[in-house]
Each structure stands twice: as C-alpha cells, then as structure tokens.
Amino acid sequence: MATHKVIVVGIDTPIGLTIVRELGERGVEVHGIANNRQAVGLYSRHLHKGYVYRGRDKGLLDLLNRIAAGTGARFLMTISESNIVFLNEHAAEIPTLERLFPDRERMRRVLDKETAAGFARRAGIAVPETIVLPDLAGIDRVERYPVVLKWGEPGAVLPRLSELKIPFLKSEYCYDASELRRALSRYEAVGTFPLVQEYCDGYGLGQMILMHKGEPILLFQHRRIHEWPPEGGFSSLCESVGIEEHRALRERSIELLRLMEWEGPAMVEYRYDPKTDRATFLEVNGRFWGSLPLAYHAGAHFAWATYAAMALGEPARDTGYRSGLRCRYFIPDLKRALLIAFRPERIQNRMLRFSRVGALAGLLLDSLRPGTKHYIFSFRDPLPWLLDGLMAVTKPFR
C-alpha cells in the first residue's frame, strides 16, 4: 500500500493528468477531484480513486474533509488560479490538509499584472509599455499601434463581466485609435478598463523554475511552436529548449522569483524575438502550466519535485532533461490548422502570416516526426487518450 497520500483538485486537463501520472508512478496514493465524469485524469491507471464535484463552494470543502478523514491524506494540490484563490480563502475550513501551492499573498503578486511587472523591472527584465486608462478620453495617450488589451487582474473583473454578460477575452488586438475606442467602449459599464499594452513580436518562451527556500531546485524551459488560438493562448505544439540557452535571462527570472519570495513551481513567460535577441516579460504563471506534459516527457518532473520538497522535505536532485523534444496537444493543434486553412479572417493578430497549405502539411509532418510526444497519449496509460478521442468525436452529437 502506498505510504504517501495526496488529494489533487482539478484533474480534468492534461495538466491534472500529468500530475496524477508523476505522483502515481512513484507510489503516491492520488485521490483526484474532477468537474465532470469525462475528465481525462479520472481514467488514468495511476489514480487511486476519483471523485466528481462541480463548483467551488462549501460542498467542495466538505468533500475534501471527507476524503482526508477517510484516507488519512494530509496534502492538497491544485492547478487553476481560481481553485488556488478559493482554497486559500477557506484554508481554515480544511484544517487537516497542508496546501502544496502558493499562499494568498504570493498569488496576489502574480495575479495582479502591474504588480508582477514591477517585480520584473526590479529584476532587470524588459517589460512592455503599458497604459492604464481611467476613461476613454485617455486613448489619445496611445501613440503606437498595434496594441494588445489584457486585464490587469482577471479574477477581480470576471464576476462583473459575467453579471453584464460581457465575454472575457484574455487578449484583444487593436490596430488604430478607432478600433481601440470601439473595444474599450464595451467595458464602460464595467467601471474599469483592460490594460493597453504594446505589441511584442516573436514567439512564446517559458522558463519553468521550482523555488524552495529561496533557491531554484528544478529548471526547464521551452518555446511555443504553435498556439491555440493562433494569435496567442496556450501551446498546442511546444519544444524543450536546452538549459544552456538564455542563461542570462534565466538568472533574471530566478531573481524575479526571489524578489517575490516565491515558493513552489512557476513559469516566467516571455515573448522572445530571435531577430533582435530581445525577451519581453509577459507574466508569471504561479501554478503548474499548460505545457507541463512536455516537461514530464523530457524528464523534468515538477509535480513530483514539488511534492518531494514541500510535503516530504526531501528536495529531489535536478538531473537535467532532454532538449529538442516536441510535445503536442493534438485536438487544439488540429483546430489551429483548420482555422488557418479555412477561416484565417478569424485570427485576431493580423501581424501574423500563415500558409494555409503549410498549416495542414505541418499537422501531418509533425504527427510523423519521430519522438514527438503527446499531452494525453501514453502507451503505459492509454485510457485517458481513448476517452479524449471519443469525447471529441461525439461532441457534435452531444
């Protein structure tokens, strides 16, 4: 019987599935909670027991206490910012569980984009020019286009957007003053506006760092080859980058996390332009990130290293990882290729240039590329992939 036990909230995604696999492969007894019965993590052979509960309320707290009392589990892990915020706010109601994720104050520092950018500047990192507009009259202050609209603290504005039935957009591109005015006028009733940020060319570069007692104990970095949606989102195809690259930038990333007094895993995200060798700070993801499966396949096991350091007090030794390894989230990558090929006018970022034929050919060639790994598929744990494929095929009929 497994000696160590942990509860993981949010095993619906490839991130949660990867955490289940990493811990289960090392004999940790994983009790996972999903939002619905189609969650991929529920079908991993490495999951000891799965539970389904939708929502963040007293019922979730009661379920956590029941699992802890019935199993003796002492440790709690989760993934999404919303779950981290909720569980931190209600920590007193789950007193027997030790939270293996950032506390309330540390999460506040990364969730508020202006605060995070301030720490980045102190660490000597280039930050995109950002304008905070109190009203529409300030649009004249914007001198260069295109610009990107992003919410400074998404969690704080989501309830108001929902109340007004205004869709939440992670990012929105505007190419002149009239477009910017139209976009911002949508939010007048909200009482606040998204940040107006300069557009930065290049591709996504992520530096993943596990901090423990002020020191980095596990390092990994990757570049985004494809994103969904194409103008910027999460990576649908990504590649591990050797640790010897971007060394100076990585030292600044570590300094940034030290200034934040960070404890646990984080990804410092940049937009990197190889033509100018300029990396511009985007944000800190203070949690396990979307491309965690790539790190797992490459040999950088962040979920296990986090558990070993924070739960067991036994930091794992960083043994390096495989560079040049690619990992794909197939269904989003398929959607990306189809969008580029057949509906390119829907891509917001008009600065991007894609080949329709190249997108479809690349989908096939990358699938045939030897050694390409997958976010969900695993020969040793195939059921989550079979379920995910079944859900994708039957979705139009459901």
HELIX and SHEET records of a PDB file:
HELIX    1   1 PRO A   14  GLU A   25  1                                  12    
HELIX    2   2 VAL A   40  TYR A   43  5                                   4    
HELIX    3   3 LYS A   58  THR A   71  1                                  14    
HELIX    4   4 GLU A   81  GLU A   89  1                                   9    
HELIX    5   5 ALA A   91  GLU A   93  5                                   3    
HELIX    6   6 ARG A  104  LEU A  111  1                                   8    
HELIX    7   7 LYS A  113  ARG A  122  1                                  10    
HELIX    8   8 LEU A  136  ARG A  141  5                                   6    
HELIX    9   9 PRO A  154  GLU A  163  1                                  10    
HELIX   10  10 ALA A  177  SER A  185  1                                   9    
HELIX   11  11 GLU A  188  VAL A  190  5                                   3    
HELIX   12  12 ARG A  247  LEU A  259  1                                  13    
HELIX   13  13 LEU A  292  ALA A  298  1                                   7    
HELIX   14  14 PHE A  302  MET A  310  1                                   9    
HELIX   15  15 PHE A  330  PHE A  342  1                                  13    
HELIX   16  16 PRO A  344  ARG A  346  5                                   3    
HELIX   17  17 ARG A  356  LEU A  368  1                                  13    
HELIX   18  18 LEU A  383  THR A  394  1                                  12    
HELIX   19  19 LYS A  395  PHE A  397  5                                   3    
SHEET    1   A 5 LYS A  49  VAL A  52  0                                        
SHEET    2   A 5 GLU A  29  ALA A  34  1                                        
SHEET    3   A 5 LYS A   5  VAL A   9  1                                        
SHEET    4   A 5 PHE A  75  THR A  78  1                                        
SHEET    5   A 5 GLU A  98  ARG A  99  1                                        
SHEET    1   B 4 THR A 130  ILE A 131  0                                        
SHEET    2   B 4 LEU A 195  GLU A 198 -1                                        
SHEET    3   B 4 VAL A 147  LYS A 150 -1                                        
SHEET    4   B 4 GLU A 172  CYS A 174 -1                                        
SHEET    1   C 7 ARG A 278  ASN A 285  0                                        
SHEET    2   C 7 GLY A 264  ASP A 273 -1                                        
SHEET    3   C 7 TYR A 203  HIS A 212 -1                                        
SHEET    4   C 7 GLU A 215  TRP A 228 -1                                        
SHEET    5   C 7 PHE A 234  SER A 240 -1                                        
SHEET    6   C 7 ARG A 326  ARG A 328 -1                                        
SHEET    7   C 7 LYS A 373  HIS A 374  1                                        
END                                                                             
